[in-house]
Amino acid sequence: MATVNSILIVGCGNMAGAMLQGWLAGGLAPARFTVVDPVARDLPAGVRSLAALPAGEVFDAILLGIKPQLLAEVAPQVAPLAARATVVISILAGVELAVLRGYFAEAGLLRLMPNLSAALGKSPMALAADGLDADGRGAVVELLAPLGTPEWVAEDAFDLVTALAGSGPAFVYRFIDALAQGAADLGLPADEARRLALATVDGAAALAAASPYDPAELARRVASPGGVTQAGLDALDHNGSLRRVIAQTLRAARDRSAQMAAEARGKG
């Protein structure tokens, strides 16, 4: 597989839709995409939209954007569209490569965990593959590059990576909301607190991404001993409370991903 020219998207919900948006914003031609989703609305101009799977066609790549519990129903219908040179890309949480192989005997398989920042070209993306040679891996990395940063990881780390990179934006949004609500509780107008919280996190994240220093060092550099910032950090760090609640959050999400994987194995 030298290039990926034709891409079938089966199920175009929030995540697959964000990926499509990111691909188009990154310059990929709409004509390269076929979307099969009977309830999809307002797809971008030039994207081929179908209510049912096309018969007698094969595609360079097939993106599975359905709900994981629909895999057993949908995969047998999709399999005839996947030739030996096709790569089947799954963004289904908890569905392992071995389960996918049970439905797609000959195609290359890519397990992918992005997040909604793919629409902006800023998603971390965990990748694990089966049946892809070096050229195939290069082709999928090139395909995914407009969506953010692809990174190959061991599949046995996927549950934790899903919790961190897939679910992580929701946890950041929760923090932004808590930051704004905390300021509002202390007397700042709610709309002003929300704007300031968003701008603060946006700027801090951009600086952290561009800085040669890690986030812990950046926090240290913002704070002065005995100063305002240090007083706030001391509250966050008291008895390791922030680190503990984050670990609990990631553990809960990781364990749910593992549970979903076990359920998918049982159905595969």
C-alpha positions as CSV (number, residue, x, y, z in Angstrom):
1,M,0.0,0.0,0.0
2,A,1.8,3.1,-1.2
3,T,-1.0,5.6,-0.7
4,V,-4.6,5.7,0.6
5,N,-6.8,7.2,-2.0
6,S,-10.3,5.9,-1.4
7,I,-11.7,5.9,2.2
8,L,-15.0,4.4,3.3
9,I,-16.4,5.7,6.6
10,V,-18.9,3.3,8.1
11,G,-20.8,5.3,10.8
12,C,-20.0,9.0,10.9
13,G,-20.8,10.1,14.5
14,N,-18.9,12.6,16.6
15,M,-15.5,11.0,16.4
16,A,-15.5,9.8,12.8
17,G,-17.0,13.2,11.9
18,A,-14.2,15.0,13.6
19,M,-11.7,13.0,11.7
20,L,-13.4,13.7,8.4
21,Q,-13.4,17.4,9.3
22,G,-9.7,17.3,10.1
23,W,-8.9,15.5,6.9
24,L,-10.7,18.0,4.8
25,A,-9.2,20.9,6.7
26,G,-5.8,19.3,6.1
27,G,-6.3,19.4,2.3
28,L,-7.6,15.9,1.4
29,A,-10.1,16.0,-1.4
30,P,-13.7,15.4,-0.4
31,A,-14.1,13.0,-3.4
32,R,-11.7,10.5,-1.6
33,F,-14.4,9.9,1.0
34,T,-17.5,7.8,1.0
35,V,-19.7,7.9,4.1
36,V,-22.3,5.2,4.9
37,D,-24.5,6.4,7.7
38,P,-28.3,6.5,7.3
39,V,-28.7,9.3,9.8
40,A,-25.7,11.5,8.9
41,R,-26.8,15.0,8.0
42,D,-25.0,18.0,6.5
43,L,-21.9,16.2,5.3
44,P,-19.3,18.5,3.6
45,A,-19.8,19.2,-0.1
46,G,-18.2,16.7,-2.3
47,V,-18.2,13.8,0.1
48,R,-20.1,10.9,-1.3
49,S,-23.0,10.0,1.1
50,L,-24.8,6.6,1.0
51,A,-27.6,5.2,3.2
52,A,-26.3,1.6,2.7
53,L,-23.0,-0.1,1.9
54,P,-22.1,-0.1,-1.8
55,A,-22.0,-3.5,-3.5
56,G,-19.1,-4.6,-5.6
57,E,-16.6,-1.9,-4.5
58,V,-13.3,-2.2,-2.6
59,F,-11.6,0.7,-0.8
60,D,-8.0,1.5,0.2
61,A,-9.1,2.2,3.8
62,I,-12.3,1.5,5.7
63,L,-12.9,3.5,8.9
64,L,-15.2,1.8,11.4
65,G,-17.0,4.6,13.2
66,I,-19.9,2.6,14.6
67,K,-20.7,1.8,18.2
68,P,-18.7,-1.1,19.5
69,Q,-21.8,-3.2,20.3
70,L,-22.8,-3.1,16.6
71,L,-19.6,-4.7,15.4
72,A,-20.9,-8.2,15.2
73,E,-23.8,-7.0,13.1
74,V,-22.0,-4.6,10.8
75,A,-18.6,-6.2,10.2
76,P,-19.8,-9.2,8.1
77,Q,-21.5,-6.7,5.8
78,V,-18.4,-4.6,5.5
79,A,-15.9,-7.5,5.0
80,P,-16.7,-8.0,1.3
81,L,-15.5,-4.4,0.7
82,A,-12.1,-5.1,2.2
83,A,-9.5,-6.5,-0.2
84,R,-6.1,-7.9,0.8
85,A,-4.6,-4.4,0.2
86,T,-7.3,-2.7,2.3
87,V,-6.5,-1.3,5.8
88,V,-9.5,-1.5,8.2
89,I,-9.2,1.3,10.7
90,S,-11.1,0.8,14.0
91,I,-11.8,3.5,16.5
92,L,-14.0,1.2,18.5
93,A,-13.2,1.4,22.2
94,G,-12.3,-1.9,23.7
95,V,-12.2,-3.9,20.4
96,E,-8.9,-5.7,20.1
97,L,-7.1,-6.5,16.9
98,A,-7.7,-10.3,17.5
99,V,-11.4,-9.6,17.5
100,L,-11.2,-7.6,14.3
101,R,-9.2,-10.3,12.7
102,G,-12.1,-12.7,13.2
103,Y,-14.2,-10.5,10.9
104,F,-11.5,-9.3,8.4
105,A,-9.4,-12.3,7.5
106,E,-7.1,-10.8,4.9
107,A,-7.1,-7.0,5.3
108,G,-4.5,-5.0,7.2
109,L,-5.8,-3.9,10.5
110,L,-5.2,-0.7,12.4
111,R,-6.5,0.0,15.9
112,L,-6.7,3.7,16.5
113,M,-7.5,5.8,19.5
114,P,-7.9,9.5,18.6
115,N,-9.9,12.3,20.3
116,L,-12.2,15.1,19.0
117,S,-9.2,17.4,18.6
118,A,-8.7,15.6,15.3
119,A,-11.0,18.2,13.8
120,L,-8.4,20.8,14.5
121,G,-5.4,18.6,13.6
122,K,-4.4,18.4,17.3
123,S,-5.3,14.9,18.4
124,P,-2.8,12.5,19.9
125,M,-3.4,9.2,18.2
126,A,-2.4,5.8,19.6
127,L,-1.9,3.1,16.9
128,A,-1.5,-0.6,16.9
129,A,-1.6,-2.8,13.8
130,D,-1.8,-6.3,12.5
131,G,-1.0,-7.4,9.0
132,L,0.6,-4.1,7.9
133,D,4.2,-4.1,6.6
134,A,6.5,-1.1,6.8
135,D,5.0,0.5,3.7
136,G,1.5,0.0,5.0
137,R,2.4,1.5,8.4
138,G,4.0,4.5,6.6
139,A,0.8,5.0,4.5
140,V,-1.5,5.1,7.5
141,V,0.8,7.5,9.4
142,E,0.7,9.7,6.3
143,L,-3.1,9.5,6.2
144,L,-3.4,10.3,9.8
145,A,-0.9,13.1,10.0
146,P,-3.4,15.9,9.2
147,L,-5.3,14.9,12.3
148,G,-2.5,15.3,14.9
149,T,0.3,13.2,16.2
150,P,0.2,9.4,15.5
151,E,2.2,7.2,17.9
152,W,2.7,3.5,17.8
153,V,2.0,1.8,21.2
154,A,1.8,-1.8,22.4
155,E,-1.8,-3.0,22.2
156,D,-1.7,-4.2,25.8
157,A,-1.3,-0.5,26.8
158,F,-4.4,0.5,24.8
159,D,-6.8,0.5,27.8
160,L,-4.7,3.1,29.6
161,V,-3.9,5.1,26.5
162,T,-7.7,5.2,25.8
163,A,-8.2,6.6,29.3
164,L,-5.5,9.2,28.8
165,A,-5.6,10.3,25.2
166,G,-9.1,9.3,24.2
167,S,-11.1,10.2,27.3
168,G,-8.6,12.8,28.5
169,P,-10.2,15.9,26.8
170,A,-13.3,15.3,28.9
171,F,-11.2,15.4,32.1
172,V,-9.6,18.6,30.9
173,Y,-13.0,20.1,30.2
174,R,-14.1,19.2,33.7
175,F,-11.0,21.0,35.1
176,I,-11.8,24.1,33.0
177,D,-15.4,24.0,34.3
178,A,-14.2,23.6,37.9
179,L,-11.7,26.5,37.5
180,A,-14.5,28.7,36.2
181,Q,-17.1,27.6,38.8
182,G,-14.5,28.0,41.6
183,A,-13.9,31.6,40.5
184,A,-17.7,32.2,40.2
185,D,-18.2,30.8,43.7
186,L,-15.7,33.3,45.0
187,G,-17.5,36.2,43.5
188,L,-16.5,36.6,39.8
189,P,-19.4,36.9,37.3
190,A,-19.9,33.4,35.8
191,D,-19.5,34.4,32.2
192,E,-16.3,36.4,32.9
193,A,-15.0,33.4,35.0
194,R,-15.7,31.1,32.1
195,R,-13.9,33.2,29.5
196,L,-10.9,33.7,31.7
197,A,-10.7,30.0,32.6
198,L,-10.8,29.0,28.9
199,A,-8.2,31.6,27.9
200,T,-6.0,30.5,30.8
201,V,-6.0,26.8,29.9
202,D,-5.6,27.6,26.2
203,G,-2.5,29.7,26.7
204,A,-1.0,27.4,29.3
205,A,-1.4,24.4,27.0
206,A,0.1,26.2,24.0
207,L,3.1,27.3,26.1
208,A,3.5,23.8,27.5
209,A,3.5,22.3,24.0
210,A,6.1,24.9,22.8
211,S,8.3,25.0,25.9
212,P,11.5,22.9,26.3
213,Y,10.5,22.5,30.0
214,D,8.1,19.8,31.3
215,P,4.9,20.9,32.9
216,A,6.2,20.3,36.4
217,E,9.1,22.7,35.8
218,L,6.8,25.2,34.2
219,A,4.7,25.2,37.3
220,R,7.8,25.8,39.4
221,R,8.8,28.7,37.2
222,V,5.4,30.4,37.5
223,A,5.5,30.2,41.2
224,S,7.6,32.3,43.6
225,P,8.3,31.0,47.1
226,G,5.7,32.4,49.4
227,G,3.8,34.0,46.6
228,V,0.3,33.9,45.2
229,T,0.8,31.0,42.8
230,Q,2.7,28.9,45.3
231,A,-0.2,29.2,47.8
232,G,-2.6,27.8,45.2
233,L,-0.2,25.0,44.3
234,D,0.2,24.1,47.9
235,A,-3.6,23.6,48.1
236,L,-3.6,21.4,45.0
237,D,-0.6,19.4,46.2
238,H,-1.8,18.9,49.8
239,N,-1.5,15.2,50.7
240,G,-1.1,14.4,47.0
241,S,-4.8,15.0,46.5
242,L,-4.7,16.2,42.9
243,R,-2.4,13.4,41.8
244,R,-4.5,10.8,43.6
245,V,-7.8,11.9,42.1
246,I,-6.3,11.9,38.6
247,A,-4.9,8.4,39.1
248,Q,-8.4,7.3,40.3
249,T,-9.9,8.9,37.2
250,L,-7.6,7.2,34.8
251,R,-7.9,3.9,36.6
252,A,-11.7,4.0,36.3
253,A,-11.6,4.8,32.6
254,R,-8.9,2.2,31.9
255,D,-10.8,-0.5,33.8
256,R,-14.0,0.3,31.8
257,S,-12.0,0.0,28.6
258,A,-10.7,-3.4,29.7
259,Q,-14.2,-4.5,30.6
260,M,-15.4,-3.5,27.1
261,A,-12.5,-5.5,25.6
262,A,-13.5,-8.6,27.5
263,E,-17.1,-8.2,26.4
264,A,-16.0,-7.8,22.7
265,R,-13.9,-10.9,23.0
266,G,-16.9,-12.8,24.2
267,K,-18.9,-11.7,21.1
268,G,-16.1,-12.0,18.6
